[in-house]
Amino acid sequence: MKKLISVLLTLSLFSSLLCSCKREEGEGSTDPSNNIPEIEGDEENQVETVSLDGKKIIFIGNSYTYYGKTVIEKTQSVRSQEARSNDRGYFYEICKQNGAEVSVTNWTYGGHSFSDMFETCEANRGCDGAKHFDDLTDRNFDYVVFQNGSRSKNSSEIVSDYQKIMDIFKAENPDVKFVFLVQHAVHFDSYAWRNDIKNFETLGVTVVDWGALVCDIINGDVLVPGAKQSYVKNSFIISKSASDGFHPNMLTGYITALMTYCAITGESAVGQDYSFCGDKNVNKEFDFTKFINKYYTYNGATTNFPEIFSSPDDMKGIQELIDRYIKARPYLQYN
C-alpha cells in the first residue's frame, strides 16, 4: 500500500508536465512556472551516485547526437573504431570537470537509424551497403548511449529492436548499462514509438528525455526559473535552410550531455561548470561564432544561445530543470 501511494503521488506530479510539443492551444496552466514538476521528497526515484572515472562509454546515434557537440561530428567516411574513439565533446568535458577520466567512443552517423547501424546500411548517405557494426571490433563498454534517428519515426518495433541490440553488448559485458536519449523531434513530429518509450524502463534502460525539456521551454509551457533571457525556437534549434530548421544547437548539446551525465551518475546538474562550452582553446569545435555563422544562415536567422550561456541566472535555471525532468520522467505519461 505504501508503494502504491508513492506511485500515485508521483503520477500526480507528472500531470502538470507538458508531455507533447503539440499541446492544444489553451491547455495547461496559465502560469507556466506551475508546470515545473516538484521533486522534493521523491524517494521512489532516487538514484545512487556513481563515478564514471575509468569507464568506457559509447554514443550510438545520429546528427541529433552530434550537432550540438555532445560528441564531435565525424564524417561518414570515418569508419574505424580507432578513429571514432577518444571523443572530446561536451560529454567528455563534463566528466573531466567532475574528476572522471572517461573513454568516449563516437559511433554517430548522420541520418542513420538502428537498422542502418546494426544491419545493412540503407541510410542513403554515401555508405549504403556498409556493415557499420562490423567496424566496431571492441564491444566491451560500461555504458551504451543510444539515440534513434528520424528514419525510425514510423517504426512500431523500436523496443524489440533495442532489446536485440542490448543483447549484443551484454554478450561482451554482462554488467553493461544502457541509456536511451529522446530528441525534440520525437515530440515535434509525433514519432509512432513515442508512446512506447516508457517500455524501455522494463528493460532496465535509463531514459533521458531531453527533448521534452527543450520542447516545453520553446512552447512556453515551462519557464526557466530566474531567467533573464527570452526563449524561442532558435535559442535551441538551428536555422540553416528552409529544410533544416530542426537540428540542435550548442546549448541543446550541452543540455543533452549534462542530462545524460546526471542521469547516469545521480549527481545534480545545479552548479555544474559550463565555461568550456564556448571555449575554442578547450576544443576548436566549441567556437560559438563559427557555429552561428555556419548554422544560422536562413532568411536572416539569429539566436541568443551565447547570451543564455553568459547569464548565470539562466544557466542555473536550466540546470534546475534538468534535475527536475530527470526525476519527473515525463515519458511515463505519454499516450
Disulfide bonds with the S-S distance in Angstrom:
Cys21-Cys215 2.07
